[in-house]
Structure formats: C-alpha cells, structure tokens
Amino acid sequence: MTIKDVAREARVSIKTVSRVLNKERYVGEATRVRVEAAVAALRFRPSTAARTLGGKRSFQIGLVCDNPSPHYVYEMQSGIRDRCEADGVRMIAQPYDRGSERLLDDLEGLIDATAIDGLILTPPITDRAAVLDLLARRSVRFVRVSPGAQLPDSSSVFIDNRGAARVMTDHLLALGHRRIGLVTGHPDYATSVQRTVGYRDALAAAGIASDPDLEVRGDYDFASGARAGAALLALARPPSAIFACSDDMAAGVLAAAHGLGLSLPRDCSVAGFGDDALAGYVWPPLTTIRHPTRSLAWNAADLLLTATEQPEYRECPFELIVRASTAPFSR
C-alpha cells in the first residue's frame, strides 16, 4: 500500500495524508480521524526514507547510554520504543564509554550519518558540558535524563533521588537501625550525589552524625557492591543495615554477607535502589526503591517528539518496595 491508496481511501489529498502522518497542525479532527482509519484499514506503513525526502526530519531519534545495569538499559530502550512507535519514529541506540576520548567524535559521526532529529542523554553524559555545547552548536535537540541540575534551554525527566534515598534510610531507621552503611554510586553520576545527600538528610533528622567509615564508593555494578559490602562488614563495628544505591550493588552486598556466613536479614538488613528484575530473585528478596525507568524513557521521548517552545521538566514518582531483606534491629 502507498500513500496514494490511503488518500483515495480517506477521500483526501496526498498532502493531507502527509500532514496527518507527520503530526502537523492545521488538520481538522474529522479529517485526521478519517486518515488514521484508512491507515489502519490498509495496514499502511510509511517509508522512513520517503518521509525524510518530504521534509527536514529524519524520523529517527537516538539514545546515548552508558550504564553498567543491563536492566536499566533494557527499560530505557523499551520506554523510548513504546513512545516512538506511535509516531512511526525509529530509535537508534548509541552506547558509549564515559572515559572514551572519542566520545565527541562519535557523537558528531552519529549526527552526520543520520541527520538525527534529537537525542536522549542518560547519566553521566547528561551533565557533560562539552557534549551539551556540541549539541547546541550543531542545533540538535536533546532531552536529559536525571541531570544534576536543570538548564534553562533543555528539557529533562527525573525522579527525586534525594527524597527517595531519604525515604529508604527512614525505613531502616524506623526498623531500629542506627548504624547504617551506604554504598554510593560512581561520583560522575549526579544521581549518586543526590542519593548520598538524601541518606545524610535522614540521619541528620534522626540526630545521627554521618560517619565517613560507613560510606563506601561503588560503581553501580555487582562486583563493586560485593567489595563495598565486604569492606563495611569487616569494620570493627559493622553496620546493622546497608543501603546500596543500586540493586546490582545491593546484590553484591548480599553475596558478600552470605560469603561471611551471615544470616540475613537477622545479622544485617540490606536495601537497594531500582527494583530491577533481580530484586525479586536474590535471597532474601530486596527491599528497594522502585525507579520508574521505563516511564522516564517514555516521557523523554515524548518531550523530544513533541515540539515545544519552552523547555519542560517532568518528574516521575518513585515507590518504596518492602521485601524480606530488611527487618527490625535485633542485636
């Protein structure tokens, strides 16, 4: 089926069909409904190449992602695809290494090769000044996911990471824990800093001084979580609870504790952040913060595909999920 067939079925001009397919304004609602019905009835799929020739858009957006969690990457891609499908837009995933010296060259190559309509940036690249300057210079639209600070000229999607970390720490405090360890994420990620501040907020509100010995850096992956958990549990006064800033790191903490022969959560409560798929599979199942990654991704794509004159900042809600890995303090 071609666009001519759709126009004939809907009894409109080819130009009107093109306007409807491109989500342009100035098309009457009755006409739009008739064209969309014809598209559905004929199972018409517009050619991306043909649409590109008809205007300035490539009908492609890119996801630039570097995250050690496969679950995060999968959920991010799924949410973006869900939104892109409604507009007949393709998603291009561009993995990168945050330490690579070729990052800017690779992004320029992506822009030149695809004439991409826009990019979705995830941490930590979402805060890289050189990247933001490049995109501004090349006039490429972008949306930032979980940035460290809002900018007046770019849209973003985020959750209240600081508030979420405080909620989790408050949960552990309510169980009677007073010596609570923290496994932070990599400092390049603004989310790591935000969650650390939220943890300290909760302790301060409870009248508990922060102890640097109880804060150990991780890298948002299982191995670093295991190392951090082993270091915390080896302290002369080990914590009775450990809050890891990602589920992958929390799983590493669990593994370290099991390796020491501890009974969990009796000997040590463990909490994570993310509610990844593994949160329900590890033993004991993880108490965690449900991070709405797919919703963030959908909203990021929606902001990119919905042309607005002013930047928009969308906050998605988090949720505390209590499972068997946390219990009242019993020592």
C-alpha positions as CSV (number, residue, x, y, z in Angstrom):
1,M,0.0,0.0,0.0
2,T,1.2,3.5,-0.8
3,I,0.2,7.0,0.4
4,K,-1.9,7.3,-2.7
5,D,-4.0,4.4,-1.6
6,V,-4.5,6.0,1.8
7,A,-5.5,9.3,0.2
8,R,-8.0,7.5,-2.1
9,E,-9.5,5.5,0.8
10,A,-9.8,8.6,3.0
11,R,-11.0,10.8,0.2
12,V,-8.4,13.5,0.8
13,S,-5.3,14.8,-0.9
14,I,-1.9,13.1,-0.6
15,K,-0.6,16.3,1.1
16,T,-3.3,16.0,3.8
17,V,-2.3,12.4,4.4
18,S,1.3,13.5,4.7
19,R,0.3,16.2,7.2
20,V,-1.5,13.7,9.4
21,L,1.4,11.2,9.3
22,N,3.8,13.9,10.3
23,K,1.6,15.1,13.2
24,E,1.3,18.5,11.7
25,R,-1.2,21.1,12.9
26,Y,-4.0,22.7,10.8
27,V,-5.7,19.4,10.0
28,G,-9.3,19.1,11.1
29,E,-10.1,16.5,13.7
30,A,-12.7,14.7,11.5
31,T,-10.2,14.6,8.6
32,R,-7.4,13.3,10.9
33,V,-9.7,10.5,12.2
34,R,-10.6,9.5,8.6
35,V,-7.0,9.4,7.5
36,E,-5.9,7.4,10.6
37,A,-8.8,4.9,10.0
38,A,-7.7,4.5,6.4
39,V,-4.1,3.9,7.5
40,A,-5.3,1.2,9.9
41,A,-7.6,-0.4,7.5
42,L,-5.0,-0.6,4.8
43,R,-2.2,-1.5,7.2
44,F,-0.1,1.2,5.7
45,R,3.4,1.7,6.9
46,P,5.0,5.0,5.8
47,S,8.5,4.7,4.4
48,T,11.0,6.5,6.6
49,A,13.1,7.3,3.5
50,A,10.2,8.8,1.7
51,R,9.1,10.8,4.7
52,T,12.7,12.1,5.0
53,L,12.7,13.3,1.4
54,G,9.5,15.1,2.0
55,G,10.8,17.4,4.8
56,K,13.6,18.3,7.1
57,R,13.0,15.4,9.6
58,S,14.8,12.1,9.5
59,F,12.2,10.4,11.8
60,Q,15.0,9.0,13.9
61,I,16.0,9.8,17.5
62,G,19.0,8.5,19.4
63,L,19.6,7.2,22.9
64,V,23.1,7.8,24.2
65,C,23.6,5.4,27.1
66,D,26.4,4.2,29.3
67,N,25.1,2.3,32.3
68,P,26.5,-0.9,33.9
69,S,23.0,-2.2,34.6
70,P,21.5,-4.3,31.7
71,H,18.1,-3.9,33.2
72,Y,18.3,-0.1,33.1
73,V,19.4,-0.1,29.5
74,Y,16.6,-2.5,28.5
75,E,13.9,-0.5,30.3
76,M,15.2,2.8,28.8
77,Q,15.2,1.4,25.3
78,S,11.7,-0.2,25.8
79,G,10.2,3.0,27.1
80,I,11.6,5.0,24.2
81,R,10.4,2.4,21.6
82,D,6.9,2.5,23.1
83,R,6.6,6.2,22.5
84,C,8.4,6.2,19.1
85,E,6.1,3.5,17.8
86,A,3.1,5.9,18.0
87,D,4.8,8.4,15.7
88,G,6.5,5.9,13.3
89,V,9.9,7.0,14.5
90,R,13.0,4.8,14.8
91,M,15.2,4.7,17.8
92,I,19.0,4.4,17.4
93,A,20.9,3.2,20.5
94,Q,24.4,4.7,20.8
95,P,26.4,3.1,23.5
96,Y,29.4,4.9,24.8
97,D,32.2,4.7,27.3
98,R,32.2,7.7,29.6
99,G,36.0,7.6,29.7
100,S,36.5,7.5,26.0
101,E,38.4,10.3,24.3
102,R,36.4,9.6,21.1
103,L,33.0,10.5,22.7
104,L,32.6,13.8,20.9
105,D,33.8,12.5,17.6
106,D,31.5,9.5,17.8
107,L,28.5,11.8,18.5
108,E,29.4,14.1,15.6
109,G,29.6,11.0,13.4
110,L,26.2,9.9,14.6
111,I,24.7,13.3,13.8
112,D,26.4,13.5,10.3
113,A,25.4,9.9,9.3
114,T,21.8,10.0,10.4
115,A,20.7,13.7,10.4
116,I,19.0,12.6,13.6
117,D,16.0,14.6,14.9
118,G,17.2,14.6,18.5
119,L,19.0,12.8,21.3
120,I,18.1,11.4,24.7
121,L,21.0,11.7,27.1
122,T,21.4,9.5,30.2
123,P,23.7,9.9,33.1
124,P,26.5,10.8,33.3
125,I,26.7,12.2,29.8
126,T,23.6,14.2,30.6
127,D,25.8,16.6,32.6
128,R,28.8,16.7,30.3
129,A,29.3,20.4,29.3
130,A,31.3,19.5,26.2
131,V,28.5,17.3,24.9
132,L,25.8,19.9,25.6
133,D,27.9,22.6,23.9
134,L,28.4,20.3,20.9
135,L,24.7,19.6,20.5
136,A,23.8,23.3,20.9
137,R,26.4,24.2,18.2
138,R,25.0,21.6,15.9
139,S,21.4,22.7,16.6
140,V,20.5,19.1,17.7
141,R,17.5,18.9,20.1
142,F,18.1,16.8,23.2
143,V,16.4,15.8,26.4
144,R,18.3,15.0,29.6
145,V,17.5,12.1,31.9
146,S,18.2,12.5,35.6
147,P,20.5,15.6,35.3
148,G,22.4,17.1,38.2
149,A,20.8,20.5,37.6
150,Q,18.2,21.9,35.4
151,L,19.2,24.1,32.5
152,P,17.0,26.9,31.1
153,D,17.3,25.8,27.5
154,S,16.8,22.0,27.6
155,S,14.0,19.7,28.8
156,S,14.6,16.9,31.3
157,V,12.9,14.0,33.1
158,F,13.9,12.8,36.5
159,I,12.9,11.5,39.9
160,D,13.5,12.9,43.4
161,N,16.6,10.9,44.0
162,R,17.4,12.8,47.2
163,G,13.9,12.3,48.5
164,A,13.9,8.6,47.6
165,A,17.2,7.9,49.4
166,R,15.8,9.7,52.4
167,V,12.7,7.5,52.3
168,M,14.8,4.3,52.2
169,T,17.0,5.5,55.1
170,D,14.0,6.5,57.1
171,H,12.6,3.0,56.6
172,L,15.8,1.5,58.0
173,L,15.7,3.9,60.9
174,A,12.1,3.0,61.7
175,L,13.2,-0.6,62.0
176,G,15.6,0.5,64.8
177,H,18.8,0.6,62.8
178,R,21.2,3.4,63.9
179,R,24.4,2.3,62.3
180,I,23.6,2.2,58.6
181,G,26.2,1.7,55.8
182,L,25.9,3.3,52.4
183,V,27.3,2.0,49.1
184,T,27.3,5.0,46.8
185,G,27.4,5.1,43.1
186,H,30.2,6.5,40.9
187,P,30.7,10.2,41.6
188,D,30.4,11.0,37.9
189,Y,26.7,10.3,38.2
190,A,24.7,13.1,39.7
191,T,22.2,10.5,41.0
192,S,24.9,9.1,43.2
193,V,25.5,12.5,44.9
194,Q,21.7,13.1,45.2
195,R,21.2,9.7,46.9
196,T,24.1,10.3,49.3
197,V,22.7,13.6,50.3
198,G,19.3,12.0,50.9
199,Y,20.8,9.4,53.1
200,R,22.6,12.0,55.2
201,D,19.4,14.1,55.4
202,A,17.6,11.2,57.1
203,L,20.5,10.6,59.5
204,A,20.6,14.2,60.5
205,A,16.9,14.4,61.0
206,A,17.2,11.4,63.4
207,G,20.1,13.1,65.3
208,I,22.7,10.7,64.0
209,A,26.0,12.1,62.8
210,S,27.3,10.9,59.4
211,D,30.3,8.5,59.7
212,P,32.7,8.6,56.7
213,D,33.7,5.0,57.5
214,L,30.1,3.9,56.7
215,E,30.1,5.4,53.2
216,V,31.9,3.2,50.7
217,R,32.0,4.0,47.0
218,G,30.7,1.6,44.4
219,D,30.3,1.7,40.6
220,Y,26.7,0.7,40.2
221,D,27.6,-2.9,39.4
222,F,27.6,-6.2,41.3
223,A,31.4,-6.5,41.7
224,S,31.8,-3.1,43.3
225,G,28.8,-3.8,45.6
226,A,30.4,-7.0,46.8
227,R,33.7,-5.2,47.5
228,A,31.9,-2.4,49.4
229,G,29.8,-4.9,51.3
230,A,32.9,-6.8,52.4
231,A,34.6,-3.6,53.5
232,L,31.6,-2.5,55.6
233,L,31.1,-5.9,57.2
234,A,34.8,-6.0,58.1
235,L,34.7,-2.9,60.2
236,A,35.3,-3.3,63.9
237,R,31.7,-2.1,64.4
238,P,29.9,-3.3,61.3
239,P,26.6,-1.7,60.3
240,S,23.4,-3.5,61.2
241,A,21.9,-2.3,57.8
242,I,23.4,-1.5,54.4
243,F,21.7,0.7,51.8
244,A,23.2,0.3,48.3
245,C,22.4,2.9,45.7
246,S,21.5,0.3,43.1
247,D,20.1,-3.2,43.1
248,D,23.1,-4.6,41.3
249,M,25.3,-3.3,44.2
250,A,22.8,-4.5,46.8
251,A,23.0,-8.0,45.2
252,G,26.8,-7.8,45.6
253,V,26.4,-6.8,49.3
254,L,24.1,-9.8,49.8
255,A,26.7,-12.1,48.2
256,A,29.5,-10.7,50.5
257,A,27.3,-11.2,53.5
258,H,26.4,-14.8,52.5
259,G,30.1,-15.5,52.0
260,L,30.8,-14.5,55.6
261,G,28.1,-16.9,56.8
262,L,25.7,-14.2,58.0
263,S,22.0,-14.9,58.4
264,L,20.1,-12.2,56.5
265,P,18.3,-10.1,57.5
266,R,18.8,-11.1,61.1
267,D,22.5,-10.2,61.1
268,C,22.3,-7.4,58.6
269,S,19.5,-5.7,56.7
270,V,20.2,-4.9,53.0
271,A,18.3,-2.5,50.8
272,G,18.8,-1.4,47.2
273,F,17.6,1.1,44.6
274,G,15.9,0.5,41.3
275,D,13.6,-2.5,41.7
276,D,15.4,-4.3,38.8
277,A,14.3,-7.8,37.8
278,L,16.9,-9.4,40.0
279,A,15.4,-7.7,43.1
280,G,12.8,-10.4,43.4
281,Y,15.2,-13.3,42.6
282,V,18.1,-12.8,45.0
283,W,17.8,-14.2,48.5
284,P,16.4,-12.6,50.5
285,P,14.3,-10.6,48.0
286,L,15.4,-7.0,48.1
287,T,13.7,-4.1,49.8
288,T,14.3,-1.3,47.3
289,I,13.1,1.9,45.7
290,R,11.2,1.4,42.5
291,H,12.8,3.6,39.9
292,P,10.4,4.3,37.0
293,T,13.0,3.8,34.3
294,R,10.5,3.0,31.5
295,S,8.3,5.9,32.4
296,L,11.3,8.2,32.4
297,A,12.2,6.9,29.0
298,W,8.7,7.3,27.6
299,N,8.5,10.9,28.8
300,A,11.9,11.7,27.5
301,A,10.9,10.5,24.0
302,D,7.6,12.3,24.3
303,L,9.4,15.6,25.1
304,L,11.7,15.1,22.1
305,L,8.9,14.2,19.7
306,T,6.5,17.0,21.0
307,A,7.9,20.3,19.7
308,T,7.6,22.9,22.4
309,E,9.0,26.4,22.5
310,Q,9.8,26.3,26.2
311,P,11.8,23.6,28.0
312,E,9.7,21.2,30.2
313,Y,10.8,19.4,33.3
314,R,8.9,16.2,34.1
315,E,9.2,14.4,37.5
316,C,8.2,10.8,37.7
317,P,7.2,9.2,41.0
318,F,9.2,6.6,42.9
319,E,7.9,4.0,45.3
320,L,9.3,2.2,48.4
321,I,9.1,-1.6,47.9
322,V,9.5,-3.5,51.2
323,R,10.6,-7.2,50.9
324,A,12.4,-9.7,53.1
325,S,15.9,-8.3,53.0
326,T,15.2,-5.7,55.8
327,A,14.0,-6.5,59.3
328,P,13.9,-4.8,62.8
329,F,17.2,-4.4,64.5
330,S,17.7,-7.4,66.7
331,R,21.2,-7.1,68.3
